[in-house]
Amino acid sequence: MQVLSRVTRLARHLDLARRQAFMAHRLETWEFDVLSALRRAGPPYELSPGRLLRETMVTSGTMTNRVDRLVTKGLVERLPDPGDRRGVLVRLTDVGRQRVDAALDGLLEHERLLLADLSGTERRQLADLLRTIVARFDSAASVR
């Protein structure tokens, strides 16, 4: 209980820190999630809505709403899918890319400060231990 209670407490602190880092760049957490999924896709920073669903683990209705809102803000655009006449692609705009890059830089700096009291070896050990715990949840989720 000591371990998981601390993990739960830490999760709350990290969630707040993420929200603050993203707010500094006028982004909500869900916006960062969608924009960073597109950014990770690499040039031309576009994905199908189905792929975005898998990357962000939300429902299709939720994703449609999110993409609509990001289009309105000028952070993404919808384009016809050249490989599927009925399909569309969601592409990161230049403004969206700049915003997600700046938010990521801010988040990474904040995370560096949070981990400053741990040595490199301790950080690697913690990452390995957490990976072991998270793997069980990830494998159970993939079965569903």
N, C-alpha and C positions, 0 to 999 in steps of 0.2 A: 504494500500500500504506500510506503514511503516513496518508492520510485514513481509509480504512476500518478500519485497525487502531485508530485513535483512536475511531472511532464504536463499534467493538465494545467497547473498554474503557469508554467512556462509557455504553454500554447496560448493562453489568454494574453500574456505579455507580448508575445510575438505577433499575435493578431493585431493588437493595438499599435505596435510599432510599424507593422506593414501598412495599416490604414493611414497612420500619420505620414509615413514616407510617400505614399501614393497621393494623399491629399495635397502635399507640397507641390505636386505636379498636376493638380486638378484631375486626378483619376480616382475612381472607386476601385475596390479590390477586384470586383468582377470584371471591370474594364481592363485592368492590368492583366488578368488571367487570359482574356481573349486576345488582347494585343500582343502579349508575350508569346502565345501559341503561334500567332502569325509570324512574329519575328523569328522564332526558332525554326520555322519552315525554310528560312533562307530566301534569297532573291528568287522570284519577285515578291516574296512575302505574302503568299496567298494560299488558301486552303478551301476545300469544299465545305459546305455547312456540316455534312456528315463527319468529316474529319475533325472539324472544330468541336463537335459534340463529344467525340472520343477523347480529344485532348483536354477538354474542360469538365467532362463528366456532368453535363446538364441535359435536360430534356430538349427535344426539338422546338417546342413552344417557347421555352426559356431562351434558347439560342436565337430564334427568330426575333424575339423582342430585344435581345441584347444587340444583335447586329443592326436592327432598325435604329436603336438609340445611338450607336457608334457612327452610323452613316450620317445621322442628323448633326452630330458633333464634328463631322469631317475627319474622323480618325480612321475610318475604313470606307471602302467602296465595294459595291456589288458589280461584278462583270459577268457577261455570258461565258459559260464553260465551253471552250472550243472543242472539247472532246465529247460533249453531251449537249445537244440542242436544247434540252429541257432544263439543264442544270445551270447553276451559277457558281461563281467563285467569290470569296470574300478576300479582298486585298487591302493590306495596310497602306494608308496614304503616307506621304512624306511627313505630314504633321503628326500622324499617329506613330510613325517610327521614331521621330524625334522625342515625342512625349514618353513613349515606353522606354526608350534608351535612357532618358534622364531619370525616370522613376526607378529604373533598375540600378543605375549608378547610386542614387540616393539610398535605396534599400541595402545595397551591398556595403556602403559605408557605414550605415547604421548597424548592420550585422557584424561587421568587423569590430565595432566598438563593443557590442554585446559579448563577443568571444575573446576580447582582449586579455582577460585574466587567465585564459587557457593557453598552454604551450601548443606548438604545432603537433606534437605527439598526442597530447590530450585531446585536441580537436579531432585528429584522425581516429583515435580510440572511440570517442563519443559518436562520431559518424558511423563507424562500423557497428557499434552496439545498437544504435537506433535503426540502422539499415536492417539488422536481423529482426528486430521487432516489427518494423513496418512491412517487411517482406511477407509475413504471414497474412496481414490485412490485404495487401495487394493481390496475393494469390487467391484469397477467398473472394475478393471482388471480381477477379477475372473469371472465376467459375460461374458467378451469377450471370 
